[in-house]
Amino acid sequence: MEPDNRSPFPDTICIVGHTPTVFLTDGHDEDFSIWHGDGILDIDCGCGSMKAAHRRLACLRLDDMAEFYVGGVGEGTS
């Protein structure tokens, strides 16, 4: 996935993972967060990468699109 990718389905938001958001933002020095693209949301915040200090678990509540996080350097922030 690339930062300029868009959803292949009109009027649909695709929620994806497997590509850590840090590869889309180059934000290596900040806690990883959900990436918002053109009809695409990437929720992979690197939780499975034991070497990334800013990795964390991201949760997206679909009812209102609220974001919640566990882990990272700024533990407890959302």
N, C-alpha and C positions, 0 to 999 in steps of 0.2 A: 504494500500500500504506500502511496505517496501523498504528501500534503495537499496536492491539487486534485486528487481523485474525488469523484462525486458519486452519489448513489446511482446504481444502474436502473433503479425502479422509480419512475416519476411519482411524486406525492407520497413517498415512503422514506422513513428514516431507517437506515441499516445500522445495527449495533454490532460491532465487531471486536475481536481481540486478536491474540497471537502476535500482533506487532506492537511491542511496547511503545507507548505514546512518546517516550523520549526520542525515538527515532524520527518522529514527525515534528518535534518542537526544538530539538537540540538543547533542551533544558536540563543538562546533566548536573547542574549545581542547585537544583531545587526539587522539592518533592514532586513526584510524577502525578499528573492529574488527567482526568478524562479529556480527550481531545475532541473538539467540535469542528467537523468539516462540513462540506456542502451535502447535506443529507446523510452524513455518516458520522457516527460516534464511535470512537475507539476507547474501550474501557480497560485495556490492558495496561496497568500501571506498574508492571514489572515485579509483582509479588513473588513470582517463582524464581527470580534471579537473585541468588544469595550474595552475589558480588556487588550489587547496586545499593549504595547507602540510602538513596532516596526512593527506593521501591516501596510500594504500599498496596493494600487491597482496596479496590474501588468498588463501590456499590451505587447503582443508579436506580432510584425509585421511579418507576415508569408513570405513576399517577400524576406526578407534578415535576418530574425530571430533576428532583433534588439529588445532590451528590453527597456521598458519605465515604470517608476514608479511615483505614486502620493502618498504623505503621508510619514509616518515614521518619525523617529527622524532626519534623514538627509534629510529633505524635499528639493526637487529641484534637487536631484542627480539622475543619471541614469546609 
